[in-house]
């Protein structure tokens, strides 16, 4: 017996909120990755790890917010918590591998292909592992073509996001890139769900249970709190607020000047600003025609 599947039991509310969460995680992750290129080498892993966790948490939260609107009319749905949280760990770890590859090797063709493939497979694995954590009186069946299409969308979206992380400079560009990333990740989710059917075991109506929203909402408190914390860190970081500029103290006179922190492009050798040496200005002493360095 085929179950009656409804993926939009709350109308457009769950798709819109899920999309916004994917955009939030993408925006925080992109800004953290860009920030990692502006700091000392020892600080870079911390910013890359924060960006990985933000993107992974955003994608995972997007998935399960969308699943709040997923119901099967003839059978209540429950979720296996270990598998559900395992899908969150998979998302963070595999997104992290892709971000670290691009963060250390730059947005080159090989790094983008490798990192995008790993990250995209991680997003797809998170999706289908989360689906495997569903418990209902039936079996989930997938269309092979739609599953393959969802994996391709995930890989393309991940590659585009990693490219943006290495190329995007300003906050507005990061926002635009995160909107595109959120659209691609949401598209991957609903493409995979479009090929899903449920084959019920037995017949007859099952006793009603808790709604998916009542089951999933408590499990999302932790990831949502983390995204809020990551947002606070990004918002109050001086380099993020000032769009790649900071006050630098001149050791000669103690004055502070506003100095831009250029983000190195792919293939450039990264040298932190604090270690860069500028050539001293040449001046001419009074009464002398020969320039000398003071």
C-alpha atoms as an extended CHARMM CRD file, in Angstrom:
* protein
*
       294  EXT
         1         1  UNK       CA              0.0000000000        0.0000000000        0.0000000000  PROA      1               0.0000000000
         2         2  UNK       CA              1.3460000000        3.3820000000       -1.0110000000  PROA      2               0.0000000000
         3         3  UNK       CA              1.2310000000        6.1170000000        1.5760000000  PROA      3               0.0000000000
         4         4  UNK       CA             -0.1340000000        9.5920000000        0.8960000000  PROA      4               0.0000000000
         5         5  UNK       CA              2.9060000000       11.8650000000        1.1250000000  PROA      5               0.0000000000
         6         6  UNK       CA              2.6300000000       15.5990000000        1.7670000000  PROA      6               0.0000000000
         7         7  UNK       CA              5.8550000000       17.6190000000        1.8150000000  PROA      7               0.0000000000
         8         8  UNK       CA              4.1720000000       20.9790000000        2.4000000000  PROA      8               0.0000000000
         9         9  UNK       CA              1.7370000000       20.4410000000        5.2360000000  PROA      9               0.0000000000
        10        10  UNK       CA              2.4480000000       23.9880000000        6.5070000000  PROA      10              0.0000000000
        11        11  UNK       CA              2.2870000000       25.5450000000        3.0510000000  PROA      11              0.0000000000
        12        12  UNK       CA              5.1720000000       27.8010000000        2.0480000000  PROA      12              0.0000000000
        13        13  UNK       CA              6.2320000000       28.4500000000        5.6500000000  PROA      13              0.0000000000
        14        14  UNK       CA              8.6610000000       25.5520000000        5.9890000000  PROA      14              0.0000000000
        15        15  UNK       CA             10.3180000000       26.0040000000        2.5500000000  PROA      15              0.0000000000
        16        16  UNK       CA             10.8650000000       29.7270000000        3.1440000000  PROA      16              0.0000000000
        17        17  UNK       CA             12.2230000000       29.3090000000        6.6860000000  PROA      17              0.0000000000
        18        18  UNK       CA             14.4110000000       26.3930000000        5.5630000000  PROA      18              0.0000000000
        19        19  UNK       CA             15.8230000000       28.5120000000        2.7310000000  PROA      19              0.0000000000
        20        20  UNK       CA             16.6010000000       31.3680000000        5.1210000000  PROA      20              0.0000000000
        21        21  UNK       CA             18.4550000000       29.0150000000        7.4640000000  PROA      21              0.0000000000
        22        22  UNK       CA             20.5540000000       27.6780000000        4.5830000000  PROA      22              0.0000000000
        23        23  UNK       CA             21.3570000000       31.2770000000        3.6080000000  PROA      23              0.0000000000
        24        24  UNK       CA             22.2960000000       32.1570000000        7.1930000000  PROA      24              0.0000000000
        25        25  UNK       CA             24.6590000000       29.2210000000        7.5380000000  PROA      25              0.0000000000
        26        26  UNK       CA             26.1730000000       29.9590000000        4.1230000000  PROA      26              0.0000000000
        27        27  UNK       CA             26.6800000000       33.6490000000        4.8760000000  PROA      27              0.0000000000
        28        28  UNK       CA             28.3940000000       32.9600000000        8.2110000000  PROA      28              0.0000000000
        29        29  UNK       CA             30.5620000000       30.2500000000        6.6760000000  PROA      29              0.0000000000
        30        30  UNK       CA             31.6490000000       32.4400000000        3.7550000000  PROA      30              0.0000000000
        31        31  UNK       CA             32.5580000000       35.3510000000        6.0220000000  PROA      31              0.0000000000
        32        32  UNK       CA             34.5390000000       33.0880000000        8.3540000000  PROA      32              0.0000000000
        33        33  UNK       CA             36.4090000000       31.5610000000        5.4130000000  PROA      33              0.0000000000
        34        34  UNK       CA             37.2210000000       34.9940000000        4.0140000000  PROA      34              0.0000000000
        35        35  UNK       CA             38.3140000000       36.1050000000        7.4860000000  PROA      35              0.0000000000
        36        36  UNK       CA             40.6960000000       33.1430000000        7.7280000000  PROA      36              0.0000000000
        37        37  UNK       CA             42.7190000000       34.5790000000        4.8270000000  PROA      37              0.0000000000
        38        38  UNK       CA             43.4280000000       37.7850000000        6.7570000000  PROA      38              0.0000000000
        39        39  UNK       CA             44.9460000000       36.3890000000        9.9380000000  PROA      39              0.0000000000
        40        40  UNK       CA             48.1510000000       34.7850000000       11.1200000000  PROA      40              0.0000000000
        41        41  UNK       CA             48.6940000000       31.2040000000        9.9970000000  PROA      41              0.0000000000
        42        42  UNK       CA             48.0870000000       29.8510000000       13.5090000000  PROA      42              0.0000000000
        43        43  UNK       CA             44.6000000000       31.4350000000       13.6820000000  PROA      43              0.0000000000
        44        44  UNK       CA             43.4290000000       30.1940000000       10.2990000000  PROA      44              0.0000000000
        45        45  UNK       CA             42.2570000000       26.7030000000       11.4130000000  PROA      45              0.0000000000
        46        46  UNK       CA             39.9730000000       28.2570000000       14.0200000000  PROA      46              0.0000000000
        47        47  UNK       CA             38.1620000000       30.4730000000       11.5160000000  PROA      47              0.0000000000
        48        48  UNK       CA             37.9330000000       27.6460000000        8.9710000000  PROA      48              0.0000000000
        49        49  UNK       CA             36.5030000000       25.3120000000       11.6300000000  PROA      49              0.0000000000
        50        50  UNK       CA             33.9540000000       27.9430000000       12.6500000000  PROA      50              0.0000000000
        51        51  UNK       CA             32.9410000000       28.4150000000        9.0100000000  PROA      51              0.0000000000
        52        52  UNK       CA             32.6320000000       24.6620000000        8.4890000000  PROA      52              0.0000000000
        53        53  UNK       CA             30.4230000000       24.2490000000       11.5510000000  PROA      53              0.0000000000
        54        54  UNK       CA             28.2670000000       27.2230000000       10.5040000000  PROA      54              0.0000000000
        55        55  UNK       CA             27.6530000000       25.9090000000        6.9850000000  PROA      55              0.0000000000
        56        56  UNK       CA             27.0910000000       22.3290000000        8.2060000000  PROA      56              0.0000000000
        57        57  UNK       CA             24.6940000000       23.4480000000       10.9410000000  PROA      57              0.0000000000
        58        58  UNK       CA             22.8350000000       25.7260000000        8.5270000000  PROA      58              0.0000000000
        59        59  UNK       CA             22.3520000000       22.9340000000        5.9870000000  PROA      59              0.0000000000
        60        60  UNK       CA             21.2890000000       20.4330000000        8.6550000000  PROA      60              0.0000000000
        61        61  UNK       CA             18.8380000000       22.8930000000       10.2000000000  PROA      61              0.0000000000
        62        62  UNK       CA             17.4450000000       23.6920000000        6.7510000000  PROA      62              0.0000000000
        63        63  UNK       CA             16.8480000000       20.0000000000        6.0960000000  PROA      63              0.0000000000
        64        64  UNK       CA             14.9190000000       19.3320000000        9.2840000000  PROA      64              0.0000000000
        65        65  UNK       CA             12.9240000000       22.5420000000        9.1470000000  PROA      65              0.0000000000
        66        66  UNK       CA             11.8040000000       21.4060000000        5.7000000000  PROA      66              0.0000000000
        67        67  UNK       CA             11.0320000000       17.9660000000        7.1700000000  PROA      67              0.0000000000
        68        68  UNK       CA              8.6430000000       19.5890000000        9.6510000000  PROA      68              0.0000000000
        69        69  UNK       CA              6.2860000000       19.9480000000        6.7100000000  PROA      69              0.0000000000
        70        70  UNK       CA              6.6970000000       16.3130000000        5.6110000000  PROA      70              0.0000000000
        71        71  UNK       CA              3.8840000000       13.9730000000        6.6280000000  PROA      71              0.0000000000
        72        72  UNK       CA              2.4930000000       10.6010000000        5.6140000000  PROA      72              0.0000000000
        73        73  UNK       CA             -1.2550000000       10.6170000000        6.0700000000  PROA      73              0.0000000000
        74        74  UNK       CA             -1.5870000000        6.9640000000        7.0850000000  PROA      74              0.0000000000
        75        75  UNK       CA              1.4080000000        6.7200000000        9.4460000000  PROA      75              0.0000000000
        76        76  UNK       CA              2.9390000000        8.9230000000       12.1360000000  PROA      76              0.0000000000
        77        77  UNK       CA              6.6590000000        9.7100000000       11.7820000000  PROA      77              0.0000000000
        78        78  UNK       CA              9.3450000000        9.4640000000       14.4470000000  PROA      78              0.0000000000
        79        79  UNK       CA             13.0930000000       10.0610000000       14.2580000000  PROA      79              0.0000000000
        80        80  UNK       CA             16.0270000000        8.0400000000       15.5280000000  PROA      80              0.0000000000
        81        81  UNK       CA             18.1170000000       10.5670000000       17.4860000000  PROA      81              0.0000000000
        82        82  UNK       CA             21.5630000000        8.9160000000       17.0770000000  PROA      82              0.0000000000
        83        83  UNK       CA             21.1890000000        8.7800000000       13.2820000000  PROA      83              0.0000000000
        84        84  UNK       CA             19.7360000000       12.2810000000       13.1900000000  PROA      84              0.0000000000
        85        85  UNK       CA             22.6800000000       13.8050000000       15.0500000000  PROA      85              0.0000000000
        86        86  UNK       CA             25.1190000000       11.6030000000       13.1180000000  PROA      86              0.0000000000
        87        87  UNK       CA             23.8980000000       13.3350000000        9.9590000000  PROA      87              0.0000000000
        88        88  UNK       CA             24.8130000000       16.6820000000       11.5680000000  PROA      88              0.0000000000
        89        89  UNK       CA             28.3350000000       15.4190000000       12.3360000000  PROA      89              0.0000000000
        90        90  UNK       CA             28.7420000000       14.1570000000        8.7620000000  PROA      90              0.0000000000
        91        91  UNK       CA             27.6890000000       17.5300000000        7.3640000000  PROA      91              0.0000000000
        92        92  UNK       CA             30.1500000000       19.4790000000        9.5360000000  PROA      92              0.0000000000
        93        93  UNK       CA             33.1030000000       17.1260000000        8.9730000000  PROA      93              0.0000000000
        94        94  UNK       CA             32.7700000000       16.7840000000        5.1970000000  PROA      94              0.0000000000
        95        95  UNK       CA             32.0290000000       20.4860000000        4.6770000000  PROA      95              0.0000000000
        96        96  UNK       CA             35.0890000000       21.1490000000        6.8310000000  PROA      96              0.0000000000
        97        97  UNK       CA             37.3010000000       18.9950000000        4.6220000000  PROA      97              0.0000000000
        98        98  UNK       CA             36.2670000000       20.9750000000        1.5540000000  PROA      98              0.0000000000
        99        99  UNK       CA             36.7270000000       24.3520000000        3.2660000000  PROA      99              0.0000000000
       100       100  UNK       CA             40.1540000000       23.4270000000        4.6340000000  PROA      100             0.0000000000
       101       101  UNK       CA             41.2850000000       22.2930000000        1.1790000000  PROA      101             0.0000000000
       102       102  UNK       CA             40.3160000000       25.6260000000       -0.3810000000  PROA      102             0.0000000000
       103       103  UNK       CA             41.4490000000       27.6020000000        2.6630000000  PROA      103             0.0000000000
       104       104  UNK       CA             44.9940000000       26.2560000000        2.4260000000  PROA      104             0.0000000000
       105       105  UNK       CA             45.3990000000       25.6090000000       -1.3040000000  PROA      105             0.0000000000
       106       106  UNK       CA             43.3720000000       28.5060000000       -2.6740000000  PROA      106             0.0000000000
       107       107  UNK       CA             40.4610000000       28.5290000000       -5.1090000000  PROA      107             0.0000000000
       108       108  UNK       CA             42.3960000000       26.6780000000       -7.8230000000  PROA      108             0.0000000000
       109       109  UNK       CA             40.7610000000       24.2610000000      -10.2260000000  PROA      109             0.0000000000
       110       110  UNK       CA             42.0410000000       21.1030000000       -8.5230000000  PROA      110             0.0000000000
       111       111  UNK       CA             41.2490000000       22.3370000000       -5.0110000000  PROA      111             0.0000000000
       112       112  UNK       CA             37.7430000000       23.4460000000       -6.0060000000  PROA      112             0.0000000000
       113       113  UNK       CA             36.9680000000       20.1560000000       -7.7470000000  PROA      113             0.0000000000
       114       114  UNK       CA             38.2540000000       18.0490000000       -4.8510000000  PROA      114             0.0000000000
       115       115  UNK       CA             36.7580000000       20.1950000000       -2.1110000000  PROA      115             0.0000000000
       116       116  UNK       CA             33.4560000000       20.6590000000       -3.9540000000  PROA      116             0.0000000000
       117       117  UNK       CA             33.0990000000       16.9350000000       -4.5900000000  PROA      117             0.0000000000
       118       118  UNK       CA             33.7660000000       16.0150000000       -0.9590000000  PROA      118             0.0000000000
       119       119  UNK       CA             31.5290000000       18.7740000000        0.3850000000  PROA      119             0.0000000000
       120       120  UNK       CA             28.7090000000       17.9770000000       -2.0440000000  PROA      120             0.0000000000
       121       121  UNK       CA             28.8380000000       14.2900000000       -1.1800000000  PROA      121             0.0000000000
       122       122  UNK       CA             28.7820000000       15.3000000000        2.4780000000  PROA      122             0.0000000000
       123       123  UNK       CA             25.6320000000       17.3730000000        1.9740000000  PROA      123             0.0000000000
       124       124  UNK       CA             23.9500000000       14.5230000000        0.0970000000  PROA      124             0.0000000000
       125       125  UNK       CA             25.0490000000       12.0080000000        2.7460000000  PROA      125             0.0000000000
       126       126  UNK       CA             23.6360000000       14.2580000000        5.4560000000  PROA      126             0.0000000000
       127       127  UNK       CA             20.3090000000       14.4120000000        3.6210000000  PROA      127             0.0000000000
       128       128  UNK       CA             19.8900000000       10.6810000000        3.0540000000  PROA      128             0.0000000000
       129       129  UNK       CA             21.3160000000        9.7010000000        6.4490000000  PROA      129             0.0000000000
       130       130  UNK       CA             18.7890000000       12.0410000000        8.0390000000  PROA      130             0.0000000000
       131       131  UNK       CA             16.0740000000       10.3890000000        5.9720000000  PROA      131             0.0000000000
       132       132  UNK       CA             17.3150000000        6.9710000000        7.1160000000  PROA      132             0.0000000000
       133       133  UNK       CA             16.6700000000        8.1300000000       10.6890000000  PROA      133             0.0000000000
       134       134  UNK       CA             12.9290000000        8.3720000000        9.9930000000  PROA      134             0.0000000000
       135       135  UNK       CA             10.8240000000        5.7360000000       11.6960000000  PROA      135             0.0000000000
       136       136  UNK       CA              7.3690000000        4.9580000000       10.3400000000  PROA      136             0.0000000000
       137       137  UNK       CA              5.2260000000        1.9670000000        9.4840000000  PROA      137             0.0000000000
       138       138  UNK       CA              6.6040000000        1.6000000000        5.9940000000  PROA      138             0.0000000000
       139       139  UNK       CA              9.5940000000        1.6530000000        3.6760000000  PROA      139             0.0000000000
       140       140  UNK       CA             11.0690000000        4.6580000000        1.8910000000  PROA      140             0.0000000000
       141       141  UNK       CA             11.6350000000        4.1650000000       -1.8250000000  PROA      141             0.0000000000
       142       142  UNK       CA             13.6130000000        6.5390000000       -4.0640000000  PROA      142             0.0000000000
       143       143  UNK       CA             13.7350000000        7.1970000000       -7.7820000000  PROA      143             0.0000000000
       144       144  UNK       CA             17.3110000000        6.6370000000       -8.9620000000  PROA      144             0.0000000000
       145       145  UNK       CA             17.3390000000        9.5660000000      -11.3980000000  PROA      145             0.0000000000
       146       146  UNK       CA             16.1150000000       12.1140000000       -8.8730000000  PROA      146             0.0000000000
       147       147  UNK       CA             18.6300000000       10.8830000000       -6.2970000000  PROA      147             0.0000000000
       148       148  UNK       CA             21.4380000000       11.2480000000       -8.8320000000  PROA      148             0.0000000000
       149       149  UNK       CA             20.2020000000       14.7210000000       -9.7880000000  PROA      149             0.0000000000
       150       150  UNK       CA             20.1080000000       15.7910000000       -6.1290000000  PROA      150             0.0000000000
       151       151  UNK       CA             23.7130000000       14.6270000000       -5.6210000000  PROA      151             0.0000000000
       152       152  UNK       CA             24.8630000000       16.5550000000       -8.7070000000  PROA      152             0.0000000000
       153       153  UNK       CA             23.0720000000       19.6920000000       -7.4690000000  PROA      153             0.0000000000
       154       154  UNK       CA             24.7710000000       19.2980000000       -4.0800000000  PROA      154             0.0000000000
       155       155  UNK       CA             28.2220000000       18.9890000000       -5.6880000000  PROA      155             0.0000000000
       156       156  UNK       CA             27.6800000000       21.9910000000       -7.9530000000  PROA      156             0.0000000000
       157       157  UNK       CA             26.3300000000       24.0720000000       -5.0700000000  PROA      157             0.0000000000
       158       158  UNK       CA             29.2710000000       23.1090000000       -2.8560000000  PROA      158             0.0000000000
       159       159  UNK       CA             31.8080000000       23.9630000000       -5.5510000000  PROA      159             0.0000000000
       160       160  UNK       CA             30.1700000000       27.3380000000       -6.1630000000  PROA      160             0.0000000000
       161       161  UNK       CA             30.1470000000       28.0650000000       -2.4270000000  PROA      161             0.0000000000
       162       162  UNK       CA             33.8340000000       27.1880000000       -2.0700000000  PROA      162             0.0000000000
       163       163  UNK       CA             34.7040000000       29.3180000000       -5.0850000000  PROA      163             0.0000000000
       164       164  UNK       CA             32.7840000000       32.2280000000       -3.5510000000  PROA      164             0.0000000000
       165       165  UNK       CA             34.6130000000       31.7440000000       -0.2550000000  PROA      165             0.0000000000
       166       166  UNK       CA             37.9310000000       32.2710000000       -2.0150000000  PROA      166             0.0000000000
       167       167  UNK       CA             36.8280000000       35.0870000000       -4.3230000000  PROA      167             0.0000000000
       168       168  UNK       CA             34.1690000000       37.1500000000       -2.5430000000  PROA      168             0.0000000000
       169       169  UNK       CA             35.4910000000       40.3500000000       -0.9920000000  PROA      169             0.0000000000
       170       170  UNK       CA             32.7160000000       42.5310000000        0.4100000000  PROA      170             0.0000000000
       171       171  UNK       CA             29.7940000000       41.8380000000        2.7050000000  PROA      171             0.0000000000
       172       172  UNK       CA             27.2400000000       42.4710000000       -0.0480000000  PROA      172             0.0000000000
       173       173  UNK       CA             28.9640000000       39.9870000000       -2.3420000000  PROA      173             0.0000000000
       174       174  UNK       CA             29.0090000000       37.4150000000        0.4830000000  PROA      174             0.0000000000
       175       175  UNK       CA             25.2880000000       38.0100000000        1.0210000000  PROA      175             0.0000000000
       176       176  UNK       CA             24.5640000000       37.4760000000       -2.6710000000  PROA      176             0.0000000000
       177       177  UNK       CA             26.6590000000       34.3050000000       -2.7350000000  PROA      177             0.0000000000
       178       178  UNK       CA             24.8590000000       32.9560000000        0.3530000000  PROA      178             0.0000000000
       179       179  UNK       CA             21.4570000000       33.5780000000       -1.3010000000  PROA      179             0.0000000000
       180       180  UNK       CA             22.5540000000       31.5310000000       -4.3120000000  PROA      180             0.0000000000
       181       181  UNK       CA             23.9930000000       28.8410000000       -2.0580000000  PROA      181             0.0000000000
       182       182  UNK       CA             20.7620000000       28.6450000000       -0.0300000000  PROA      182             0.0000000000
       183       183  UNK       CA             18.7420000000       28.2790000000       -3.2250000000  PROA      183             0.0000000000
       184       184  UNK       CA             20.9850000000       25.4710000000       -4.4750000000  PROA      184             0.0000000000
       185       185  UNK       CA             20.9590000000       23.5540000000       -1.1740000000  PROA      185             0.0000000000
       186       186  UNK       CA             17.1740000000       23.8940000000       -0.8490000000  PROA      186             0.0000000000
       187       187  UNK       CA             16.8210000000       22.7810000000       -4.4660000000  PROA      187             0.0000000000
       188       188  UNK       CA             18.9310000000       19.7120000000       -3.7000000000  PROA      188             0.0000000000
       189       189  UNK       CA             16.6650000000       18.8390000000       -0.7550000000  PROA      189             0.0000000000
       190       190  UNK       CA             13.3870000000       19.1570000000       -2.6280000000  PROA      190             0.0000000000
       191       191  UNK       CA             14.7900000000       17.3980000000       -5.6870000000  PROA      191             0.0000000000
       192       192  UNK       CA             15.6130000000       14.4110000000       -3.4900000000  PROA      192             0.0000000000
       193       193  UNK       CA             12.1910000000       14.5490000000       -1.8430000000  PROA      193             0.0000000000
       194       194  UNK       CA             10.4670000000       14.6710000000       -5.2370000000  PROA      194             0.0000000000
       195       195  UNK       CA             11.6590000000       11.1330000000       -5.9690000000  PROA      195             0.0000000000
       196       196  UNK       CA             10.4800000000        9.7190000000       -2.6190000000  PROA      196             0.0000000000
       197       197  UNK       CA              7.5610000000        7.3760000000       -2.1610000000  PROA      197             0.0000000000
       198       198  UNK       CA              6.4450000000        5.4720000000        0.9310000000  PROA      198             0.0000000000
       199       199  UNK       CA              5.3280000000        1.8340000000        0.8070000000  PROA      199             0.0000000000
       200       200  UNK       CA              3.2740000000        1.1330000000        3.9510000000  PROA      200             0.0000000000
       201       201  UNK       CA              3.3280000000       -2.1770000000        5.7880000000  PROA      201             0.0000000000
       202       202  UNK       CA             -0.1740000000       -3.4100000000        6.4800000000  PROA      202             0.0000000000
       203       203  UNK       CA             -3.3650000000       -1.4460000000        6.0750000000  PROA      203             0.0000000000
       204       204  UNK       CA             -5.6330000000        0.6770000000        8.1460000000  PROA      204             0.0000000000
       205       205  UNK       CA             -5.1490000000        3.9730000000        9.9070000000  PROA      205             0.0000000000
       206       206  UNK       CA             -2.4580000000        4.2100000000       12.5580000000  PROA      206             0.0000000000
       207       207  UNK       CA             -3.0860000000        5.9540000000       15.8720000000  PROA      207             0.0000000000
       208       208  UNK       CA             -2.1300000000        9.6390000000       15.7190000000  PROA      208             0.0000000000
       209       209  UNK       CA              1.2060000000       10.6990000000       17.2230000000  PROA      209             0.0000000000
       210       210  UNK       CA              3.1450000000       13.8830000000       17.7680000000  PROA      210             0.0000000000
       211       211  UNK       CA              3.5430000000       16.1590000000       14.7680000000  PROA      211             0.0000000000
       212       212  UNK       CA              6.9910000000       16.3370000000       13.0740000000  PROA      212             0.0000000000
       213       213  UNK       CA              7.3760000000       19.9100000000       14.3300000000  PROA      213             0.0000000000
       214       214  UNK       CA              6.8890000000       18.8030000000       17.9470000000  PROA      214             0.0000000000
       215       215  UNK       CA              9.4770000000       16.0520000000       17.5080000000  PROA      215             0.0000000000
       216       216  UNK       CA             12.1300000000       17.9690000000       15.5690000000  PROA      216             0.0000000000
       217       217  UNK       CA             11.9950000000       21.3910000000       17.2210000000  PROA      217             0.0000000000
       218       218  UNK       CA             13.7270000000       20.3310000000       20.4760000000  PROA      218             0.0000000000
       219       219  UNK       CA             16.5560000000       18.6660000000       18.5240000000  PROA      219             0.0000000000
       220       220  UNK       CA             17.3230000000       21.8950000000       16.6760000000  PROA      220             0.0000000000
       221       221  UNK       CA             17.8850000000       24.0330000000       19.7700000000  PROA      221             0.0000000000
       222       222  UNK       CA             21.6070000000       23.2540000000       19.8950000000  PROA      222             0.0000000000
       223       223  UNK       CA             22.4420000000       23.9810000000       16.2130000000  PROA      223             0.0000000000
       224       224  UNK       CA             20.3110000000       27.1400000000       16.2750000000  PROA      224             0.0000000000
       225       225  UNK       CA             22.1000000000       28.3710000000       19.4020000000  PROA      225             0.0000000000
       226       226  UNK       CA             25.4430000000       27.6940000000       17.7230000000  PROA      226             0.0000000000
       227       227  UNK       CA             24.4370000000       29.6620000000       14.6280000000  PROA      227             0.0000000000
       228       228  UNK       CA             23.4080000000       32.5450000000       16.8730000000  PROA      228             0.0000000000
       229       229  UNK       CA             26.7980000000       32.4310000000       18.6280000000  PROA      229             0.0000000000
       230       230  UNK       CA             28.6480000000       32.2980000000       15.3040000000  PROA      230             0.0000000000
       231       231  UNK       CA             26.6270000000       35.2730000000       14.1040000000  PROA      231             0.0000000000
       232       232  UNK       CA             27.6130000000       37.2700000000       17.1810000000  PROA      232             0.0000000000
       233       233  UNK       CA             31.3040000000       36.4360000000       16.6230000000  PROA      233             0.0000000000
       234       234  UNK       CA             31.1550000000       37.5130000000       12.9850000000  PROA      234             0.0000000000
       235       235  UNK       CA             29.1530000000       40.6860000000       13.6740000000  PROA      235             0.0000000000
       236       236  UNK       CA             31.4630000000       41.9230000000       16.4170000000  PROA      236             0.0000000000
       237       237  UNK       CA             34.7210000000       41.0790000000       14.6600000000  PROA      237             0.0000000000
       238       238  UNK       CA             36.3290000000       44.4230000000       13.6440000000  PROA      238             0.0000000000
       239       239  UNK       CA             37.5840000000       43.1620000000       10.2900000000  PROA      239             0.0000000000
       240       240  UNK       CA             34.1250000000       41.8820000000        9.3450000000  PROA      240             0.0000000000
       241       241  UNK       CA             32.3230000000       45.0520000000       10.4290000000  PROA      241             0.0000000000
       242       242  UNK       CA             34.6900000000       47.3870000000        8.5700000000  PROA      242             0.0000000000
       243       243  UNK       CA             34.7140000000       45.2880000000        5.4220000000  PROA      243             0.0000000000
       244       244  UNK       CA             38.3570000000       44.2530000000        5.4070000000  PROA      244             0.0000000000
       245       245  UNK       CA             39.9150000000       47.2610000000        7.1510000000  PROA      245             0.0000000000
       246       246  UNK       CA             41.3680000000       47.7610000000       10.6040000000  PROA      246             0.0000000000
       247       247  UNK       CA             43.2130000000       50.3440000000       12.6650000000  PROA      247             0.0000000000
       248       248  UNK       CA             46.9700000000       49.7640000000       12.5850000000  PROA      248             0.0000000000
       249       249  UNK       CA             49.3830000000       51.4390000000       15.0080000000  PROA      249             0.0000000000
       250       250  UNK       CA             52.4060000000       53.1520000000       13.4810000000  PROA      250             0.0000000000
       251       251  UNK       CA             55.4230000000       52.0910000000       15.5950000000  PROA      251             0.0000000000
       252       252  UNK       CA             57.2940000000       55.2980000000       14.7270000000  PROA      252             0.0000000000
       253       253  UNK       CA             54.8620000000       57.8270000000       16.1980000000  PROA      253             0.0000000000
       254       254  UNK       CA             52.2060000000       55.7130000000       17.9170000000  PROA      254             0.0000000000
       255       255  UNK       CA             49.4030000000       57.0400000000       15.6980000000  PROA      255             0.0000000000
       256       256  UNK       CA             46.6950000000       54.7460000000       14.3490000000  PROA      256             0.0000000000
       257       257  UNK       CA             45.7720000000       54.7170000000       10.6890000000  PROA      257             0.0000000000
       258       258  UNK       CA             43.0860000000       52.8560000000        8.7650000000  PROA      258             0.0000000000
       259       259  UNK       CA             44.7120000000       50.1440000000        6.6480000000  PROA      259             0.0000000000
       260       260  UNK       CA             43.0620000000       47.8240000000        4.1800000000  PROA      260             0.0000000000
       261       261  UNK       CA             43.5750000000       44.0890000000        4.4450000000  PROA      261             0.0000000000
       262       262  UNK       CA             43.5680000000       42.7560000000        0.8800000000  PROA      262             0.0000000000
       263       263  UNK       CA             42.3660000000       39.1980000000        0.4900000000  PROA      263             0.0000000000
       264       264  UNK       CA             44.8490000000       37.1490000000       -1.5400000000  PROA      264             0.0000000000
       265       265  UNK       CA             43.4640000000       35.6020000000       -4.6810000000  PROA      265             0.0000000000
       266       266  UNK       CA             43.9700000000       32.0190000000       -5.7170000000  PROA      266             0.0000000000
       267       267  UNK       CA             47.6020000000       31.2710000000       -6.4840000000  PROA      267             0.0000000000
       268       268  UNK       CA             48.9410000000       34.1720000000       -4.4300000000  PROA      268             0.0000000000
       269       269  UNK       CA             51.2730000000       33.4460000000       -1.5770000000  PROA      269             0.0000000000
       270       270  UNK       CA             49.5430000000       34.4770000000        1.6270000000  PROA      270             0.0000000000
       271       271  UNK       CA             51.5550000000       36.7580000000        3.9110000000  PROA      271             0.0000000000
       272       272  UNK       CA             49.7420000000       38.1240000000        6.9760000000  PROA      272             0.0000000000
       273       273  UNK       CA             49.5930000000       41.9010000000        7.0670000000  PROA      273             0.0000000000
       274       274  UNK       CA             51.3570000000       41.9980000000       10.4060000000  PROA      274             0.0000000000
       275       275  UNK       CA             54.4350000000       40.4190000000        8.7900000000  PROA      275             0.0000000000
       276       276  UNK       CA             54.4930000000       42.4730000000        5.6140000000  PROA      276             0.0000000000
       277       277  UNK       CA             57.2550000000       45.0200000000        5.3250000000  PROA      277             0.0000000000
       278       278  UNK       CA             56.8230000000       48.2040000000        3.4330000000  PROA      278             0.0000000000
       279       279  UNK       CA             59.6900000000       49.9210000000        1.7160000000  PROA      279             0.0000000000
       280       280  UNK       CA             60.7350000000       53.0400000000        3.6480000000  PROA      280             0.0000000000
       281       281  UNK       CA             59.9110000000       56.2980000000        1.9680000000  PROA      281             0.0000000000
       282       282  UNK       CA             62.7930000000       58.1700000000        0.4450000000  PROA      282             0.0000000000
       283       283  UNK       CA             63.2720000000       61.7560000000        1.5840000000  PROA      283             0.0000000000
       284       284  UNK       CA             65.8210000000       64.4440000000        0.8490000000  PROA      284             0.0000000000
       285       285  UNK       CA             67.6760000000       66.2130000000        3.6260000000  PROA      285             0.0000000000
       286       286  UNK       CA             67.6220000000       69.9960000000        3.5030000000  PROA      286             0.0000000000
       287       287  UNK       CA             70.5620000000       71.2450000000        1.4600000000  PROA      287             0.0000000000
       288       288  UNK       CA             71.2270000000       67.8550000000       -0.0850000000  PROA      288             0.0000000000
       289       289  UNK       CA             70.1740000000       66.5080000000       -3.4700000000  PROA      289             0.0000000000
       290       290  UNK       CA             70.7470000000       62.9140000000       -2.5320000000  PROA      290             0.0000000000
       291       291  UNK       CA             67.6250000000       61.0900000000       -1.2980000000  PROA      291             0.0000000000
       292       292  UNK       CA             68.1890000000       59.1840000000        1.9210000000  PROA      292             0.0000000000
       293       293  UNK       CA             66.0440000000       56.7570000000        3.8570000000  PROA      293             0.0000000000
       294       294  UNK       CA             65.0600000000       58.0410000000        7.2560000000  PROA      294             0.0000000000
